[in-house]
Amino acid sequence: MSSETPPLRIYYAPDSASLVVRLALEELGVAYETVLMDRKTQGQRSPAYLRRNPHGLIPVIDTPDGPVFETAAILLWLADRHRALAPTPDSPDRGACLGWLFFLSNTLHADLRMTFYADRFVPGPDSAGFLRITRHRITGHLDRVEAWLAGTPAWIDPERPGIVGLYLAVLLRWAALYPVGDKDWFDLSAWPNLAQFARRIETLPAAQRASAAEGLGPTPFSAPTYCNPPEGSAT
């Protein structure tokens, strides 16, 4: 990176979707800066932030081309810009990579988010039923990912997991932890391929650096604990 090019800047909150982007940045080994967003005071709703992401969600990354928002979009921008962590556009594996990336973003992540905030989607006594149905759907998603990992292609090798593998690891973490105090439904050992994958990802130097930066503990994906970040809050 030339001295005239500003480093990438990620607007983040601990243990939020920005964690996926931090992992990718660490794996790429590129220079970046962080800007902590205070979710308790709704910092992501400030006018300055909304100019970067009109949806008021974390993360956003400032790039030489302007701000990029949405987790999957940021990951794909990073992979294409640095020609790493994903098959290139001319690769025969590109279509499969995009399919699984957007499955994680649009399906698994979206359904997990509905379990975190079930009462927002279905207020009142019906939220418990909604939560059960959504978790049943998530279990089906994980069953399919488990089967897919049994024949893992080279582009998601745990030694070099790429954007799909990093995203998956974080989603496994959240499934085990959130909503707070309601973890009995999820047991990663029910999916041996996913459990092995999570254990391998968390040994990578990039994952260890990200874990230290956000206070995620020694086993952030295979046996996660609630984060104790050196700055900011996960809530």
N, C-alpha and C positions, 0 to 999 in steps of 0.2 A: 504494500500500500504506500503510495507516494505521500510526501509530507503535505502536499496540497489537497489531498483527499481526506475529509474528516472521517474519523472512525464511525462504524455503525453504532447506533444508540438505541437500546431497548428500554422501553417503558414497561416496568414489571411490578409484580407483587409476589411475595414468596408463595410457593406451592400453588400458583395459578397456572393458566395456560402458557404464560411466559416462560415457565420452567422448560417446556419442550423446546422453545427457541433458544434458551440459554444452553441447553444440552447440545443443540446443533452448532451453535457458535463455538462452544468449547471443542467439539469434535473437529470442526473445521480448522481451529487454531488461528482464527482471524481476530484482529483487535476490535474491541467493542467497549462501549461505555454503558452504564446502567443509570436509569432514573427511577427511583422508588415512587410508586403511586400509593397514596394512603387511602385504602378502601374504606376505612372507618369514616373518613370525612368526604368520601365520594370524589377523590381527586381525579378519577377518570371521567368525571362529569364536568370538569372545569372547562371554560371556553377555550383555553389553550390546547387542552387535550382533544376536545371535540373537533378542533380544526385538523387534527391528525387522523382521528377516527370518529366520524360523526355518530357512530353507534355507541360510543362511550364504553367500550369493552377493552380489556387487557388481553393480549399485548398489542403494542404498536412498535415498529422499528423504523427509525430514521435512516434513510439510505441516501447515497448520492443522487438517486432518481426521485427522491421525495419519500414521504411516509408510506409504509405498507402495513395494512392491518389484516386480521383474520389469520389464525395460527397456520392453517394449511397453506395459505397464500405466501406467508412469510417463509415457511420452510421450503416451498418450491422456488421462491425467488432466490434464497440462499444457495440451494442446490444447483440451480441453473447458472447463477452468477459465478460460482466457484467450481463448477463442473465436478462436484463431489457429492456424496451422500444420497445420490439417486441416479438411475440410468439416464443417460443423455437423451435428448429428443430423438436422435436417430437410432437408439438402441431398440432391439426387439422386446426388451423387458420394460420399456417405458409405459406401455398401456397398463400392464399389470400393476406396476408401481403406483400409477395415478389412481387406479381403481381402489387399491387398498388404502392409499392415503386419504381419499375422500370418503371411503367407508368409515375409517376411523373418525374423521372430522364430522361428517354429516349424520352418521348413524350411531356408532358406539359412544362417541363423546357427547352427542346431543342427548342420547337416552340417559347416560350417566348424569348429565346436568339436570335432567328432569327429576332424578331421584334425590339429588342434593337439595332441590328447591320444590319438592312435590306440592307443598301447600300454595306455592305461587301459581302452579299450573292448574291445580284442582283444589280450591280452598274448601275448608270445612271437613266434615266427617268422610267425604268420598275420597280424600287424599290417600288414605290408607290402602284402599282398593287399587287406586291408580298406581301407588308405589309397588304393590305386589305384581301387577300386570307388567309394569315397566321392567322390574327386575327379572321377571321370567323372560322377557324379550332380550335383556342383556345377557342372560345365561345362554340363550341360543346364539347370540353374536359370538360369545367367547368359545362356544363349541365349534363354530365354523373357523375361527381363527386358529384354534388348537389343531384342527384337522389340516389347515393350510400349512402351519408350521412343521408338520410332519414331513413335508416335502419342500422345505424352505429353499428358495432360489438364492443364488450367490449374492444378489443385491440386498438381502436382508440378513447376511451372515452376522451372528452376534459379535464376532470380532470387529466388524465394521458395519454397525447396524443400519446406518442411513436414517433418513428422516422418518420412514415408516416405523422402523424398530424403536427409535427414540420416542416417538409419539405413543406407540403401544405400551412401552414401559411406564410412562407417566399415567396412562389411563388405568393400568393395573394397580398402580399405587392408589389412585383415587377411589377405585372400586372397593379397596380394602379399608379405607379410612372414613369415607364420607357417605351420608351425613354423620357428624360427630355423635358417638355413643350408640350407633346402630350398625354394627359390623358383623353380626352373626350370620347373615345371609351369604357371605362371600368367603370361600376357602380356596385359595390359589392352588392348593395341592390337588384339587379336583381336575385340574388341567396340567398334567405333567410337562408338556412341551412349553406351555406358557411359564410355568414355574422355573424350569431350567433356563429359559430365555431371560427371565427377570434377574435371576442370580448372576448370569453372565454379564448382562448390561451393567449392573451396579459395580462390577470390578474394573470397568474401563476407567482410565485416568480422567477422561472428560466428565464422566458421571460422578466421579469422586470430587472433582473440583466444583461441579454444580451443587452437589450435596453439601459440601462445606460452605459454599456461598449462601445457601438458603436454609441451613440447619436441618437437613433431612435425616441425619443419622447414618449408621454404617450399612444398613440394608434397606435403602429407600424404596425398592421396587418389589423385592421378594417377601419381606417381612417389615413393612413400613410402620413407622411411628409418627405421631403428629410433629410437625416441624417446629423447631425452636430457632427462628431466624436471627442472625446478628443485627438485622435492621428490619423494621416494618413488622407486619402481622399477616398471618395466613387467613384472617377473618376480616 
